[in-house]
Amino acid sequence: MHQIVIVTTTLPSSMSNNEMLMFKSKFVEAKLSACAQSNKINSTYSWDDKLVSEDEWRIIFKTTTNRVDELISAITKAHPYDIPQIVHRIEITTKEYSSWVEAQVS
């Protein structure tokens, strides 16, 4: 079984495309993530006892079990939100893809 870790966070849609690109790229450049994908989403949640619905950026990182804690710590430090959504899960993948991810973060 070949595993990678998927780490997902969100960023405010007020960040420009360039700002979002700079945010996600720093973790790939630091070899904490093999790659980062982004797309616009709409989120609905409760904040300060109010229902909020707003657009956000969703960022998906791919890393290894050896690097996930360091990646999460770095995202937390750089994140603009007071309480950032940072979730992660282990995914099964091909030997070739898991080897590529491992090589990118080593």
Secondary structure, 3 states (H helix, E strand, C coil): CEEEEEEEEEEECCCCHHHHHHHHHHHHHCCCCCEEEEEEEEEEEEECCEEEEEEEEEEEEEECCCCHHHHHHHHHHHCCCCCCCEEEEEEEECHHHHHHHHHHCC
